[in-house]
Amino acid sequence: MRLPRNISGVELVSLLRRYGYDATRQTGSHLRLTSRRMGREHHISIPRHESLKVGTLSSSLNDVASYLEADRIAFLREIFGG
């Protein structure tokens, strides 16, 4: 599945809230999100940029899918509705 090219860091944070991620802190232009959904803590940093680079977005989503023990393609379809 092709990733969106125009998603911002703030939009990604709002999408990840559905999966139990909450902003715990901000350092400069990066938000630190934490989830305790799977019985253990998972942290991820999301740049608060106007448009995320494809590699950054892909890496972040792969990390979340791995934490949720979900298939990457199925996770992307679920999160972006494709």
N, C-alpha and C positions, 0 to 999 in steps of 0.2 A: 504494500500500500504506500502510495506517495504521501509524504508529510506535507502539511500546509507550509507555505513560504512566508506568510504574513502574520504569524502569531506572535504576540508580545509576551514578555515575561509575566506580566500581571494577568493576562488571559490564561496562561498555562497554570499559574497558581490557583486561579478560580476553578479550572477543570480538575486539578488534583485534590481540591477540597472534598470532592465526592468520594475519594479513596482514603479519607481520614487524615490528610495532610493539613497542618496548620502552620502559619508563619510563627516561628519562635523568636527570630531576631533579624535585624538587617545590618549589614556592614557595607558601607558605601552603596554601590548599586546592586548588591546581591542580597537576595532574600534566602534565609535558611528555613527550610520546611522540615517538620518532624511528624512522623506517623507512628502510632503504637497499635495499629490495627491487627497485626499478625502475632501479637504476643511478645514482640520485641520492638525496640525503637529503630527507626530508619530515618536517616537524615539525608537531605539533598539540598544543594545550593542552586538557585535559579537566578540568572542575571535579570535585573529589572530593566531590560532594554526595550526599545520600541519594537524591534523586530529581531527575533532570535535567529541565529545562524542554524542552518539545517543540521550540521554535525552536533551542535550543542543540544538542540531539541531531541535529536535521535538518541544521543547518549543518555540524557536525562530520562527519557521515556523507557529506554532499555533497562535502566537501573530500577525504575519503579515497577516495571513488568516482572523483573527478576525477583524483587522483594515480595510482590503479590503472588508469585509462583504461577503467573499467567503466561499463556502463549503470546508472544510479541504481536503477531498479526491480529489475533482476536482482541487483544488489549487496545491496539490502535483503532480498530473498527468501533469498539465500544466507546472510546473516549472522543473520537472525532465523528462518529456516526456514519462511517463509510462502509 
